[in-house]
Amino acid sequence: MTRLVAIDWGTSSLRGALLDASGAVLEERSDARGILKVPAGGFPAVFESLFAEWMQPGGTRCLISGMAGSKQGWVEAPYCACPAGRVEVGRRIIDIDVPPGSPRISVVPGLSNEHDGVPDVMRGEEVQIFGAMALMDIDEGVFVLPGTHNKWATVKKGRVTGFRTFMTGEFYALLSQHSILARTLDADAPLDEAAFVEGVMRADNGQGLLHNAFGTRTLALFERMATQELASYLSGLLIGEELRTQSLHAFGEVVLIGSSALTQRYTLALRATGTATRMLGAEATWAGLHALSGFLDTGRMPS
């Protein structure tokens, strides 16, 4: 029975799962050593410390997605241009050089997309999209992947036809921790759904984020919103601004893939604008890597 070590190696952390031949998860592990915390030449040692035990049985293989395939990662796996589906991406999987006789370790390429001469990229999210399609038995739709840099991807006939990245999560961190707003709001306050939805709806007032964001300060200044509500309101403004750029009326449903904390917020925001949602978590990553593992023996480009 062939087992697969499936790894999502990101910028700030990594996750791994040991899958059996059917794709079922046997065990999971996580670590804080994302690619930015790995010293030059240190990827083999980190991998060995975390996954050597899983790689022991004969026939076990490893497939890695995410930033480990970037220029700053273990080995660069060049982007696959959209439109692209599981076949196009699977054929571009590359192998990492390992000592003779060692189990094979392979890396999934990310996707690239052009917007009027400006490129856009993703690494890891494409695997989650493929996994979501496999789990839901669908081959088209709109997929939203919340995170530090959120992705909105459109899929038709099993291929990602295009996507856009929004720095929503990073802007929230900057505004809530390093701007004048940081003096009045509590970035660690729990989600206040009413304040959050108020921010989502305010974002559609036509005044723009730069003006609306300043209102987070003045609402506190005039004591019209409690300190514990301000972070949720600001989060709603930012996510609402993101939604404002989308043709939501054309979406019958949006598939959200990510952590429950983030997908919960997007569910609230989208439902407030009349858009239905479905949610998936880490299972989409493992399903996607399992679906791509069939290309480890056939139809791949040489490394």
N, C-alpha and C positions, 0 to 999 in steps of 0.2 A: 504494500500500500504506500503510495507516494504522499509524503507530507510536504506542506508548504509553510515556510516561515515568512509571514507577511508583515512588512514594516512600513509605517508612515513616519518618515524622518523629516521633521519640520525645522523651522528656524530656531525656535526656543525650546523645543522638547521633541520627544519621539515616542511612538507607541508600536508595540509589536504583538502579533497573535500567531499562535501555532495552529494551523488548520489541517484537518484530515483530508483524505482524497475527495470527499464530498463537499468540502468547504466549511464544515462545521468547526467552530472555535473550540479548541481543546484547552488553551491557556492563553492569558494575556499578560503583558508587562508594559510598563511605562517608565520613562526616565527624563530627567531635566536636561540632559546633554543634547540639545539641538545643535545644528551645524555651527552656530556662532560660538558654542562653548567647546568645540572640538579643536585642539591645536593642529597645526599643519602636520599632515602625515599620521594623524591620530585616529582616523576612522576605523582601521582594522582592529586596533586595540579596544575601542569602545564596543564595536560589534562583538568581538570575542568575549568581552566581559559580560555581555548581556544575553547573547544568543548561542554561545558555543554548545551548550547542553542540548538545545533544540536541534542543532545541525548534525548531531552525532549519528543517528540511524542512517544506514545506507539508502541512497535515493532521495534524501531530503534536499529540497531546493529552497532558495530564498529570492523573493521579489520585493524591491524597495521602491516606494513612491515618495514624492515630496522634494524638498530642497536638497536632499542628499545627491540629487542628480543635477544640481546647478553648478555654475562656475566656482562657487565657494564651497561646494560639497565634496563628496568622495570621488566622484567621476562625473564629468559633464555628459548628460544625455540630451542632445540637441532637440529643440522644440519641434513639435509636429504642427504644421499650419492647419487652421480650420478652413473648410469643414473637415472634420475627422471623427471617426468612430473607433470602436474597439479594435477593428481590423487594422486600421492605419496606425494606431498607437502600438498595438501588439507587435507589428512588424518592425517597429523602431526601437524595441527593447534592446538594451546593450548589456554586455557582461562586464563585470569588474575582474581585473587580473588577479588571480589567486594562485597560490602555490600548486604545482601539479598534484593531482589526486585529491585536492580539496573539493568540497561541495560547491556547486555553482551559485554565485550571487549575481543577480541581475537588477537593472535599474530601469524604471519606466520613464519615458520622456514626458515633458509637459506639453501644453498646447499654446499656440500663439494666434493672435488675431489682429487685424489692422483696422484702425479707425481714422480715415482721412490722412493716411501717412504716419500716424502715431501708433506704434505697436502696443499690444496688451498681452499679458502672459498669465499662465497659471501652472502650478506644479502641485499635484496631489488631488486637487479638486476634480480633475478629469476622471480619476479612478473612482471617486465617490459617486460621480454622475453615472458611470457605467454600472457600478454596484447597485445604485438606486433603480436603474432600469431593469436590472436582472431580478431584484427583489420584488418589484412592483409589476413586472411583466408588461412594461410599456416601452415604446420606442420613440416618443416625442413628448414635448412639454417644455415648461419653463422651470429651471432649477435655480434656487437661491442658496448660496453657501456662506452664511454669516461668519465673520471672523474679524481679525485686525484689518484685513483687506477683503471686503465682501465681493463675491462674484455673482453675477446674474448671467445665466447661460441659457441659450435656446437650442433645443434638440429636435431634429426632424429625421425620421426614418433611421433612428439609431445613431445619428452623427451630430456632434456639436457643431452647429452652423455658425455660431458666433457667441461672444460673451463680452461683458464689461466689468471692470474692477472699480470699486468705490472704497476710498480710504476712511470709511465711516468709523470703524473701531479705533483707528489711530487718531483721528481727529477728536473723538470723544476723550481719549486719554490726554491729548494735548490740552484741550480746553478745560477739562475737569481737574487737571493736576498742575498746569503751568501757566494758565491765563488768570486774569482778574477774577474769573468765575470761581476759581479754586478757593478764594477767600470766604465764600459764602455757602458753597454747597458741600455736602458730604458724599464723596465719590463711592464710599463703601456702604451707603444706605441701601436697604432692601428695595426691590422694585415696588413702586407705587403705581398701580395700573391706571388709576384715574389721571394722575399727573402725566404719565407717559403718553396716554392716548390724547390728552390735551395738547401735548407737544407735537404729536404726529399731525393732528388736524391744523394746528397753528402754522405748520410748515407750508401749508397750501394757500396761505393768505396773499401770495404774490409779492411779498416784501423782501424775500431772499434770506438765506441763512445768516449772512453777516449782520443784518439788522435783528432778526429774530433771536439770535444767540445772545445779544446784549440784553434782551428782555429778561433773560434768566437772572441777570444781576439786579435789574430794577424791580422785578417781582419780589426779590428778597429785600431790597432797599425800602420798599413801601409796605413790607410785611403782608403781601398779598398771596404769598405761597410759603409754606413751612420749609425750613431748611432740609428736612428729611425727604421732601418731595422734589427738590430742585434737580438732583441728579437724574431722576426718572424723566422729568420734563425736558432736560437737555438731551438725553438719549432719544426721546421721542422726536424732538426737533431734527436731529441728525438723521435718524432713520426715515422720518417723514420727508426730508429733503431728498433722500435717496429714492424713495417711492415716487416722489413727484416727477422724476425723470422717466418713469416707466409708463407704458400704455396699459395700465392695469385693467381697463375696460375690455381689453382684447384677451385677457387671460381667464380661462375657465377655472384654472386651479394652478397653484404654485407649489412645487415640492421643495421643502426646506430640509437641508442636510447640515447637521452640526451639533454642538452641545445643546442640552436642553435649556440652559439659561438663555442662550442667544435665540434659539428657534422659538422660544416662548414669546420673546419680544416681537419678533417678526410676525408671528401668528397674530398677536394682538393688533399690530399695526396694519397688517393686510386685511384682517377681518373688519377693522374699523373703516376701511375703504371699500368694503364689499367684496373682497377676494378670498376664495376658499384656499385652504392649505392642507398639506399632508407633511408629516415629519419623519425623518430618519436620523439615526445617530451613527456611532462608530461601525455598526454592522454594514453600512454602505461601503466603507473602506475595505473591509475584509472580503465582502462579496465582489467588489471590483477587482481586487488583486487576484482573487481566485479565478475570476472570469478571464483575466489576462494571462494567467499562468499556462493556459493551453498553448500559448505562443512560444514558450520556452524551448520547445523542441522543433517547431516548424515555422517556416515563413518569416524568419527574423533577418535583419540586416547584420552583417558582421560588426563586431565592436571595433 
